[in-house]
Amino acid sequence: MSEQGLLTDENLALLKKIREHLRARLGIISIAFIAGLAIGIPASAGMIKWLLTDANLLPDGANVITLTPVEFIMLQVKVGAWLGCLLAIFVIAVEGAWRSQISAKIPHPGRTAIITAFSVIALAVGGIWYAFDLLTPMLLDYLSADAQAAGLNTEWRLNGYVGFILNLSVACAIGFQAPVATILAIRSGVVTRQQIKEYRRHIWFTTFVLGAALSPPDPLSLFLVSLPIIVLFEMALIVDSFMGETKDVKN
């Protein structure tokens, strides 16, 4: 494999390091996911009812229906699973920040963990706000108007309607963690700033791929989800450049 290829020895070593890091923390990740599942399933019924009645997101002429007896139950499980994923990401980020500071022998690792926790929560809230207040109304109106212009009745399945809103919100909440992930990766010595710059175009491409996987399956949603993530990623590189060089961390 040439040095210009994606799977160089250096990249394979990096992927192995990340895999070992996540495997070593599988227990705490599982606990966070189960906790989110246990909280999310009971709480999802009220959230779904609110989205259908009080959120004022449903376009004029659109109706929400259920087609199977278990659709509502399965949707609740989906909500709980997404909450579990968000909690797991939160735990990984905070724990990773704390351990990276200890490994680098930087004083006050707890302070860094607190700052990271606050940043993760603030970025997640910002992502959900961006998705819920800006993207969701615009996209629902656009999709509804497009269907009605074609002479179609806009009757949406419950899972499709709530899932659309949920996928957008979760995609933005996760994607908006790009600054935290970037700065932690550089500060902990997992990668260098120069390595990230060298593979910037690959990171951009991966962002669009993940955006396509997490966002609803239409090009407009993909673009509107991926673009702010790329902007946040570039801002993280600028912020890191003002923080000075890091020492290599040997785990």
N, C-alpha and C positions, 0 to 999 in steps of 0.2 A: 504493500500500500504506500503510495507516494505521500510526501508531506503535505501536499495540497488536498489530499482526499479527506473525506469526513471522518473515516474510521482509522486515523493514525494511531500509533501506539500510545501517544499522549492522551488522545481522546478516549481510547479504550480503558486506559488506566483511570481516567476521570469518571467514566461511567461505572467502572467497578467500585470506585471509592464511594460514589453516591449510592449504589445498590447496597453496599455493606453498611453504610450509614443508616439507610432506611430499614434494613433487615434487623440491625441491632436495636432499633426502636419500634419494632413491630408490635410489642406488647402495649406500649403507651398509645400508639396510633390506634390499635384495636379498641382500647378502653374509651378513647375520645370518640371514635365512630359509634360505638354502642351507646354511649351517653347521648350523643346527638340523636340517634335513632329513638331512644327511649323518651326524649323530650319532644322531638319533632312530631311523632305520630299522634300523640294526644292533642298537641297544640294545633295541628294542621287543620282540624275540622273548623275551628273558628276562623282561621286565616282564609280558608277556601270560601266560607260563607261571606266573609267581608269582601273578598275579591268579586263575588257574584252580585252583591247587593249595594255596598257602600263605597267601593273604591272608584266608581264612575269611570271605569276603563272600557266597558263594553260599548262598542260603536252602535249608533242608531241602526235598527233593522237587524242586528245580530242577536241570535239566541244561543244559549248553551244547553246541550242535552246530554244524557247518559245513554249508552247503548248496551251496556252489560251490567249485571247485578253487582259485580265486584269492582267496577271502575272506580268508585269513590274510595273504597278501601285501599286499592292498589295505589291510588294517587297519594293517600296519606302516607303509605310506606315510602313512596318516592320522595316526598317532602322530608321525612325523617332521615332518609339516606343522604340527601343533599346537605342537611344540617350536620350530620355526622362527618361528612367530608370537610365541611368548613371548620368544624372543631378540630379535626385531625390536622389540617393545614396550620391552624393557629398554634397548636401544641408543637408541631415540628419547627415552626419559625421561632417561637420563644425559646424552646429548648436548644435549638441550634445556635441562637445568638448567645445564650448563656455559656454553652460549652466552648464555643469558639473563643470567647474572651478568656476563659480559664486556660485553654490550650496555648493561647498567645501570651499568657501571664500578664494580662492587662488588669489593672486594679478595678474594683467595683463591677464585677460581672453582672451582679443583680440589677444594677442601674441600667445596663445595656439591655437586659431582658425586659425590664419595665418599659423602656423606650420602644423596643421592638413590639411588645404587646400592644402598646398604645397605637403605634403606627399601623399594625395589622388591622386593628379594629377600625381606626379612622379611614383607612383605605377601603376596607370592606363596606363600611357605611357609605362612603363616597361612590363606590361602584354600584351599590344597590340603588342609591338615589339617582345616579345617572341612568340606570336601566329603567327604574320604575317611573320616574317623573318625566324623563325626556324620550327615551327610546320606545317604551311600551305604548304610550298613547299614539305616538306618531306612526309606528309600524302597524298597530291594530287598525287604525283608521285607514292607512294606505292599503292594507291587505283586504279589508272589508269593502272599501270603495272599488278596488280592482275586481273583486269577485262579483259585486253587484252590477258593475258596468258590463260584465259579460253575461248578465241575465241569470246569475246563480243566486240561490237562497243562501244566506250566511247563517247556517246552523252549525255551530262548532261543538265538537265533543268536549266534555268536561276536562278530560285528560289533556286534550290538545290545547284548550284555552289556558287553563292554569299552568300546564306544562310549558307553554310558550313564555308566559310571564316569569315562571320560576327559572327556566333555563337562561333567559336573558339576565336575570338578577344574579344568579350564581356565577354565570360566565364572567360578568363584570366584577363581582366581588372577588373571584379568584384571580382574574386577569390584572386587576388593579394592585395585586401584591407584587407586581414586577419590580418596583423600586426596592422593596424589602429583600426579595430573593436575590436581586443583582448585587446589592451592597453587602449582604451577608456572605454571598459566595466569594466576593473579592476580599472582604475584611478577614474571613476565616482562612484564606489561603487556598481554597479549593481551586480557584482559577485566578488569573491575573487580569488586570484591566486591559492589557495589551491583547491577551488571548480573546477576550470578549469582543474587542474591536475588530480583530481579524475575522471573527466569525459572525459579524453583525448581520450580514445578509442572510445567513443561515438561521439566525435567531428571529429575524423578521419573518422569514418563510415559516418557521415553526409556529410563530405567533398566529399567523393566518390559518395554519392547519389546526391548531388547538381551538382557535376561534370558531372554525367550521364544525369542530366536534362538539363544542359546548353551546354554541348559539343556535337559534332556530335555523332551519335549512333554506335560507334565502340569501342572495348576495348582499342585499342592503344591510341585513342584520350582521353578517360577517364583517363587512367593512366598518360599520359603526361600533362593533365590539373590539375589533383588532386595532384600529387606529389609535384610540387613547392609550391602549396598552403599550404600543410602540413609543408613543410620546413619553409616557412615564418611564419606560426603560431608558430612553435617551437622557431624560432628566436625571435618572439615578447615576448614570455615568458622569454627568457634569458635577453632581453633588459629591461623588466619590473622588473626583479629581481635586476638589478643594480640601479633602480630608487627609491628603498626604499619602505617601507610599506605605504599603503594609509589608510586614515581614512574613516570610514563608512559614506556614504552620505545619509541623510534622506530627501526624497522628500515629 
